[in-house]
């Protein structure tokens, strides 16, 4: 846990300490996270704004033709796949609950809420965890591609540990008060410095703690 605290402190020195502030309802966050899959933050933000501008409510989205939804989110990438996924999720929520709303999950324990969200097609562990953390401030720890990559490079998890398995492994290491800040800063660090290809190890604030970086910066290593 001490190593985690050092990692968090170094990242906060570089990027600041993000604090939780609810900006979206659970359903808003679910749709936003579906839109975020396999695209940039700029593009999925535009796609979400396109949906909100085109339709007055999530019920209107649910009842719309998939082609209309696809057109509204086209700038976000994979529009056809995501349009179908969004429409099915909204219809499933309506069928299960009698309304197109997810506010009730705020009354559920973390595991129960996460399991409920994962009933829907296209909603995996990362997406469900993002909804709980970003909309409700729950101390779950989403593991996206950036977090997974950095955790492996730092040796926090083994090289063969999947992103799904990493959720619980990493969560046990991280104090509740650091969950939100550490997740957000690891994602930022992954986008700016610890990239999948050509990571900027020479600029990395975590280099002192990183076996991967040490090996890569050694003489004779590219």
Residue frames as qw, qx, qy, qz and C-alpha x, y, z in Angstrom:
[[0.000, 0.884, 0.467, 0.000, 0.00, 0.00, 0.00],
 [0.331, -0.733, 0.108, 0.585, 2.95, 2.34, 0.64],
 [0.355, -0.055, 0.602, 0.713, 4.05, 1.91, -2.98],
 [0.118, 0.675, 0.659, 0.309, 0.55, 2.79, -4.16],
 [0.196, -0.904, -0.240, 0.296, 0.62, 5.93, -2.04],
 [0.372, -0.491, 0.357, 0.702, 3.96, 6.93, -3.60],
 [0.276, 0.281, 0.703, 0.592, 2.58, 6.36, -7.10],
 [0.019, -0.827, -0.555, -0.086, -0.52, 8.41, -6.30],
 [0.305, -0.814, -0.044, 0.492, 1.57, 11.22, -4.78],
 [0.368, -0.248, 0.501, 0.743, 3.89, 11.42, -7.80],
 [0.166, 0.481, 0.704, 0.495, 0.94, 11.53, -10.18],
 [0.141, -0.883, -0.434, 0.111, -0.83, 14.18, -8.11],
 [0.360, -0.625, 0.157, 0.675, 2.33, 16.29, -8.16],
 [0.262, -0.022, 0.628, 0.733, 2.32, 16.06, -11.95],
 [0.100, -0.388, -0.683, -0.610, -1.39, 16.38, -12.68],
 [0.370, -0.314, 0.187, -0.854, -3.07, 17.64, -9.50],
 [0.117, 0.098, 0.937, -0.315, -5.57, 15.81, -7.31],
 [0.362, -0.260, -0.542, -0.713, -8.89, 15.25, -9.08],
 [0.245, 0.055, 0.705, -0.664, -11.85, 15.36, -6.70],
 [0.068, 0.401, 0.891, 0.202, -15.15, 13.60, -7.29],
 [0.271, 0.310, 0.178, -0.894, -17.97, 15.87, -8.40],
 [0.446, 0.378, 0.811, 0.022, -21.12, 14.32, -9.80],
 [0.152, 0.356, -0.285, -0.877, -21.95, 15.67, -13.24],
 [0.500, 0.044, -0.641, -0.581, -24.08, 12.85, -14.68],
 [0.809, -0.188, 0.271, -0.486, -26.86, 10.57, -13.48],
 [0.585, -0.234, 0.771, 0.093, -26.14, 6.83, -13.53],
 [0.705, 0.513, 0.489, 0.039, -27.99, 6.41, -16.83],
 [0.305, 0.933, -0.172, -0.081, -26.23, 9.40, -18.40],
 [0.261, -0.688, 0.670, 0.100, -22.90, 7.94, -17.27],
 [0.719, 0.054, 0.691, 0.058, -23.76, 4.51, -18.65],
 [0.640, 0.724, 0.255, 0.038, -24.56, 5.91, -22.10],
 [0.090, 0.929, -0.355, -0.052, -21.47, 8.13, -22.01],
 [0.472, -0.496, 0.722, 0.095, -19.27, 5.16, -21.10],
 [0.758, 0.335, 0.554, 0.080, -20.73, 3.03, -23.90],
 [0.466, 0.883, 0.030, 0.032, -19.92, 5.87, -26.29],
 [0.186, -0.854, 0.479, 0.080, -16.37, 6.07, -24.91],
 [0.842, -0.128, 0.506, 0.137, -15.50, 2.53, -25.94],
 [0.687, 0.143, 0.465, 0.540, -12.69, 2.49, -28.53],
 [0.290, 0.787, 0.228, 0.495, -12.61, 6.23, -29.14],
 [0.351, 0.189, -0.315, 0.861, -11.07, 9.44, -27.78],
 [0.105, -0.513, -0.603, 0.602, -12.55, 11.59, -25.01],
 [0.141, 0.318, -0.149, -0.926, -13.15, 14.44, -27.48],
 [0.314, -0.026, -0.730, -0.606, -15.09, 12.22, -29.86],
 [0.291, -0.406, -0.864, 0.052, -17.28, 10.49, -27.30],
 [0.049, -0.447, -0.396, 0.801, -18.04, 13.82, -25.65],
 [0.249, 0.221, -0.336, -0.881, -19.26, 15.12, -28.98],
 [0.333, -0.168, -0.863, -0.340, -21.30, 11.99, -29.58],
 [0.188, -0.455, -0.758, 0.427, -23.00, 12.32, -26.19],
 [0.088, 0.423, 0.116, -0.894, -23.74, 16.00, -26.87],
 [0.262, 0.066, -0.633, -0.725, -25.17, 14.99, -30.25],
 [0.274, -0.353, -0.894, -0.032, -27.58, 12.58, -28.58],
 [0.125, -0.520, -0.556, 0.636, -28.72, 15.15, -26.04],
 [0.129, 0.342, -0.161, -0.917, -29.26, 17.77, -28.73],
 [0.288, -0.024, -0.751, -0.594, -31.19, 15.45, -31.04],
 [0.505, -0.413, -0.740, -0.164, -33.44, 13.83, -28.44],
 [0.312, -0.662, 0.101, -0.674, -35.28, 15.34, -25.48],
 [0.690, -0.456, 0.442, -0.348, -35.07, 12.28, -23.21],
 [0.147, -0.329, 0.926, 0.114, -33.68, 8.78, -23.01],
 [0.575, 0.359, 0.687, -0.260, -37.18, 7.49, -23.76],
 [0.530, 0.761, -0.067, -0.369, -37.06, 9.35, -27.05],
 [0.096, 0.590, -0.778, -0.194, -33.72, 7.70, -27.80],
 [0.416, -0.038, 0.896, -0.153, -35.19, 4.31, -26.86],
 [0.586, 0.542, 0.535, -0.276, -38.10, 4.75, -29.25],
 [0.286, 0.764, -0.322, -0.481, -36.05, 6.19, -32.12],
 [0.921, 0.379, -0.080, 0.030, -34.90, 4.23, -35.15],
 [0.789, -0.354, 0.178, 0.469, -31.36, 2.96, -34.82],
 [0.551, 0.466, 0.250, 0.646, -30.45, 4.96, -37.92],
 [0.116, -0.911, -0.094, -0.385, -31.44, 8.18, -36.14],
 [0.687, -0.697, 0.150, 0.141, -29.32, 7.29, -33.11],
 [0.800, 0.039, 0.262, 0.538, -26.44, 6.32, -35.39],
 [0.343, 0.718, 0.182, 0.578, -26.61, 9.67, -37.16],
 [0.342, -0.913, -0.004, -0.225, -26.58, 11.57, -33.86],
 [0.682, -0.636, 0.328, 0.155, -23.44, 9.79, -32.61],
 [0.847, 0.502, 0.000, 0.174, -21.59, 9.38, -35.89],
 [0.228, 0.836, -0.382, 0.320, -18.65, 11.56, -34.82],
 [0.593, -0.605, 0.473, -0.243, -17.92, 9.18, -31.94],
 [0.206, 0.423, -0.871, -0.144, -16.84, 6.20, -34.04],
 [0.085, -0.096, -0.991, 0.028, -18.40, 2.73, -34.33],
 [0.382, -0.003, 0.131, -0.915, -21.75, 4.50, -34.56],
 [0.692, -0.054, -0.515, -0.503, -23.76, 1.56, -35.92],
 [0.565, -0.081, -0.778, 0.262, -22.60, -0.83, -33.20],
 [0.113, -0.075, -0.543, 0.829, -23.06, 1.70, -30.41],
 [0.454, -0.079, -0.125, -0.879, -26.48, 2.85, -31.65],
 [0.722, -0.152, -0.608, -0.292, -27.81, -0.70, -31.47],
 [0.491, -0.078, -0.704, 0.507, -26.21, -1.26, -28.09],
 [0.081, -0.024, 0.322, -0.943, -27.66, 1.93, -26.62],
 [0.595, -0.119, -0.273, -0.747, -31.15, 1.20, -27.90],
 [0.715, -0.140, -0.683, -0.046, -31.08, -2.35, -26.52],
 [0.332, -0.048, -0.633, 0.698, -29.81, -1.21, -23.12],
 [0.270, -0.056, 0.154, -0.949, -32.50, 1.44, -22.84],
 [0.705, -0.124, -0.425, -0.554, -35.22, -1.04, -23.82],
 [0.636, -0.089, -0.733, 0.223, -33.89, -3.61, -21.35],
 [0.100, 0.003, -0.519, 0.849, -33.90, -1.08, -18.50],
 [0.489, -0.075, -0.072, -0.866, -37.46, -0.11, -19.37],
 [0.736, -0.097, -0.601, -0.296, -38.54, -3.76, -19.46],
 [0.544, -0.071, -0.712, 0.438, -36.93, -4.57, -16.12],
 [0.185, -0.191, -0.474, 0.839, -37.87, -1.44, -14.21],
 [0.106, 0.755, 0.646, -0.014, -40.92, 0.03, -15.94],
 [0.053, 0.984, 0.010, -0.172, -39.04, 3.29, -16.47],
 [0.739, 0.489, -0.111, 0.450, -35.94, 4.45, -18.31],
 [0.225, -0.854, 0.280, -0.377, -33.94, 5.39, -15.25],
 [0.771, 0.076, -0.552, 0.308, -31.07, 3.99, -13.19],
 [0.141, -0.670, 0.330, -0.650, -31.16, 6.27, -10.15],
 [0.861, -0.418, -0.008, -0.289, -32.28, 3.36, -7.98],
 [0.860, 0.146, -0.361, 0.330, -28.81, 1.74, -8.13],
 [0.060, 0.628, -0.394, 0.669, -27.66, 4.43, -5.69],
 [0.697, -0.456, 0.260, -0.488, -29.44, 2.38, -3.01],
 [0.984, 0.064, -0.166, 0.007, -27.61, -0.85, -3.91],
 [0.637, -0.591, 0.382, 0.314, -24.31, -2.10, -2.47],
 [0.089, 0.673, -0.546, -0.491, -21.40, -1.87, -4.92],
 [0.189, -0.142, 0.941, 0.243, -21.35, -5.52, -5.95],
 [0.381, 0.520, 0.741, -0.192, -25.11, -5.72, -6.42],
 [0.308, 0.822, 0.034, -0.477, -25.17, -2.53, -8.49],
 [0.011, 0.561, -0.697, -0.447, -22.25, -3.68, -10.61],
 [0.285, 0.088, 0.949, 0.104, -23.88, -7.07, -11.22],
 [0.406, 0.675, 0.513, -0.339, -27.14, -5.39, -12.22],
 [0.249, 0.792, -0.246, -0.500, -25.42, -3.18, -14.78],
 [0.078, -0.416, 0.842, 0.334, -23.51, -6.11, -16.22],
 [0.557, 0.334, 0.740, -0.176, -26.78, -7.81, -17.16],
 [0.493, 0.788, 0.106, -0.354, -26.96, -5.55, -20.19],
 [0.841, 0.327, 0.231, 0.365, -25.28, -6.40, -23.48],
 [0.461, 0.664, -0.051, 0.587, -22.05, -4.52, -24.03],
 [0.335, -0.814, 0.235, -0.411, -21.73, -3.58, -20.34],
 [0.790, 0.084, -0.526, 0.305, -18.68, -5.24, -18.86],
 [0.636, -0.518, -0.365, 0.441, -16.86, -4.83, -15.59],
 [0.366, -0.038, 0.015, 0.930, -15.00, -1.68, -16.63],
 [0.153, -0.444, -0.382, -0.796, -18.15, 0.07, -17.88],
 [0.576, -0.642, -0.490, -0.125, -20.16, -0.86, -14.78],
 [0.612, -0.397, -0.270, 0.629, -17.34, 0.30, -12.51],
 [0.212, 0.172, 0.143, 0.951, -17.08, 3.62, -14.37],
 [0.342, -0.607, -0.444, -0.563, -20.79, 4.24, -13.82],
 [0.659, -0.615, -0.403, 0.156, -20.47, 3.59, -10.08],
 [0.567, -0.275, -0.118, 0.768, -17.34, 5.68, -9.62],
 [0.174, 0.142, 0.219, 0.949, -18.11, 8.66, -11.86],
 [0.331, -0.520, -0.416, -0.668, -21.84, 9.02, -11.17],
 [0.702, -0.623, -0.295, -0.179, -22.04, 7.89, -7.53],
 [0.038, -0.785, 0.502, -0.361, -18.51, 8.38, -6.20],
 [0.952, -0.284, 0.067, -0.091, -18.23, 4.74, -5.17],
 [0.228, -0.738, 0.622, 0.126, -14.72, 3.50, -4.28],
 [0.911, 0.209, 0.339, 0.109, -14.57, 0.95, -7.09],
 [0.237, -0.650, 0.471, 0.548, -11.56, 1.01, -9.40],
 [0.794, 0.571, 0.120, -0.171, -12.23, 0.80, -13.16],
 [0.521, -0.399, 0.580, 0.482, -9.40, -0.78, -15.13],
 [0.642, 0.728, 0.039, -0.237, -9.33, 0.54, -18.66],
 [0.867, 0.391, -0.061, 0.305, -6.60, -0.05, -21.22],
 [0.203, 0.768, -0.343, 0.500, -4.38, 2.72, -19.80],
 [0.585, -0.601, 0.400, -0.369, -4.68, 1.60, -16.17],
 [0.988, -0.017, 0.153, 0.000, -4.09, -2.02, -17.16],
 [0.718, 0.558, -0.178, 0.376, -0.98, -1.20, -19.18],
 [0.012, 0.750, -0.408, 0.521, 0.58, 1.00, -16.51],
 [0.765, -0.471, 0.320, -0.301, -0.20, -1.45, -13.69],
 [0.977, 0.129, 0.045, 0.163, 1.58, -4.20, -15.61],
 [0.534, 0.646, -0.243, 0.489, 4.59, -2.00, -16.39],
 [0.246, -0.710, 0.401, -0.523, 4.86, -0.95, -12.75],
 [0.376, 0.131, -0.897, 0.191, 4.68, -4.59, -11.66],
 [0.460, -0.153, 0.417, -0.769, 1.50, -4.05, -9.63],
 [0.888, 0.141, 0.292, -0.327, -0.03, -7.01, -11.47],
 [0.607, -0.187, 0.682, 0.363, 1.55, -9.86, -13.39],
 [0.100, 0.344, -0.524, -0.772, 2.05, -9.64, -17.12],
 [0.156, -0.167, -0.906, -0.356, -0.58, -12.34, -17.73],
 [0.081, 0.454, 0.688, -0.559, -3.29, -10.80, -15.51],
 [0.140, 0.563, 0.621, 0.528, -6.31, -9.73, -17.56],
 [0.085, -0.339, 0.046, -0.936, -7.92, -6.31, -17.23],
 [0.668, -0.463, -0.340, -0.473, -11.01, -7.94, -15.72],
 [0.801, -0.295, -0.433, 0.292, -9.02, -9.83, -13.08],
 [0.403, 0.208, -0.250, 0.855, -7.03, -6.67, -12.33],
 [0.330, -0.646, -0.188, -0.662, -10.12, -4.86, -11.01],
 [0.778, -0.594, -0.160, -0.126, -10.26, -6.76, -7.74],
 [0.804, -0.048, -0.183, 0.564, -6.48, -7.20, -7.40],
 [0.276, 0.379, -0.066, 0.881, -5.80, -3.48, -7.71],
 [0.427, -0.677, -0.200, -0.565, -8.82, -2.48, -5.65],
 [0.822, -0.482, -0.264, 0.151, -7.45, -4.40, -2.66],
 [0.649, 0.028, -0.125, 0.750, -4.22, -2.39, -2.86],
 [0.119, 0.431, 0.119, 0.887, -5.76, 1.08, -3.04],
 [0.047, -0.330, -0.613, 0.716, -7.08, 3.05, -0.05],
 [0.207, 0.728, 0.653, -0.013, -10.63, 4.34, -0.58],
 [0.031, -0.882, -0.094, 0.460, -9.54, 7.96, -0.49],
 [0.174, -0.522, 0.561, 0.618, -7.13, 7.43, -3.42],
 [0.555, 0.311, 0.760, 0.134, -9.38, 5.45, -5.76],
 [0.404, 0.854, 0.315, -0.085, -10.84, 8.35, -7.74],
 [0.018, -0.903, 0.329, 0.275, -7.67, 10.43, -7.99],
 [0.438, -0.380, 0.756, 0.303, -5.47, 7.48, -8.88],
 [0.591, 0.432, 0.669, 0.127, -7.78, 6.22, -11.61],
 [0.337, 0.923, 0.159, -0.094, -8.16, 9.62, -13.27],
 [0.111, -0.853, 0.449, 0.243, -4.44, 10.38, -13.07],
 [0.563, -0.170, 0.763, 0.270, -3.39, 6.97, -14.40],
 [0.568, 0.634, 0.515, 0.103, -5.65, 7.48, -17.42],
 [0.156, 0.975, -0.097, -0.128, -4.15, 10.95, -17.98],
 [0.361, -0.649, 0.621, 0.252, -0.64, 9.53, -17.59],
 [0.652, 0.129, 0.719, 0.204, -1.40, 6.74, -20.05],
 [0.487, 0.806, 0.332, 0.053, -2.63, 9.18, -22.66],
 [0.096, 0.977, -0.188, -0.026, 0.24, 11.65, -22.28],
 [0.117, -0.735, 0.668, -0.017, 3.33, 9.68, -21.26],
 [0.407, -0.212, 0.888, -0.036, 2.98, 5.93, -20.71],
 [0.668, 0.392, -0.181, -0.606, 1.60, 5.22, -24.16],
 [0.947, 0.057, 0.308, -0.067, 1.16, 1.77, -25.64],
 [0.789, 0.412, 0.096, 0.446, 3.65, 2.56, -28.39],
 [0.439, 0.459, -0.147, 0.758, 6.77, 4.63, -27.78],
 [0.486, -0.804, -0.330, 0.093, 6.19, 5.52, -24.11],
 [0.218, 0.813, -0.228, 0.490, 8.06, 8.61, -22.95],
 [0.814, -0.377, -0.357, 0.260, 9.98, 6.87, -20.18],
 [0.499, 0.144, -0.190, 0.834, 12.53, 9.69, -19.97],
 [0.177, -0.408, -0.016, -0.895, 9.74, 12.12, -19.02],
 [0.645, -0.425, -0.583, -0.251, 7.90, 9.78, -16.65],
 [0.307, -0.643, 0.371, -0.595, 7.37, 10.84, -13.05],
 [0.907, -0.280, 0.190, -0.252, 6.95, 7.16, -12.14],
 [0.680, 0.531, -0.498, 0.091, 10.26, 6.03, -13.65],
 [0.075, -0.540, 0.710, -0.445, 11.87, 5.67, -10.20],
 [0.618, -0.096, 0.635, -0.454, 9.24, 3.01, -9.37],
 [0.811, 0.430, 0.012, -0.397, 8.94, 1.35, -12.77],
 [0.672, -0.257, 0.644, 0.262, 10.79, -1.89, -13.65],
 [0.655, 0.581, 0.438, 0.205, 9.62, -1.62, -17.27],
 [0.189, 0.979, -0.057, 0.059, 10.97, 1.92, -17.56],
 [0.453, -0.710, 0.512, 0.171, 14.29, 0.99, -15.95],
 [0.726, 0.034, 0.626, 0.282, 14.75, -1.88, -18.39],
 [0.534, 0.748, 0.342, 0.195, 13.79, 0.24, -21.37],
 [0.040, 0.984, -0.165, 0.051, 16.13, 3.08, -20.38],
 [0.738, -0.463, 0.397, 0.290, 19.09, 0.79, -19.81],
 [0.069, 0.647, -0.560, -0.513, 22.00, 1.13, -22.26],
 [0.006, -0.158, 0.917, 0.366, 21.42, -0.90, -25.41],
 [0.191, 0.487, 0.840, -0.141, 17.64, -1.03, -24.95],
 [0.096, 0.369, 0.435, 0.816, 15.49, 0.92, -27.42]]
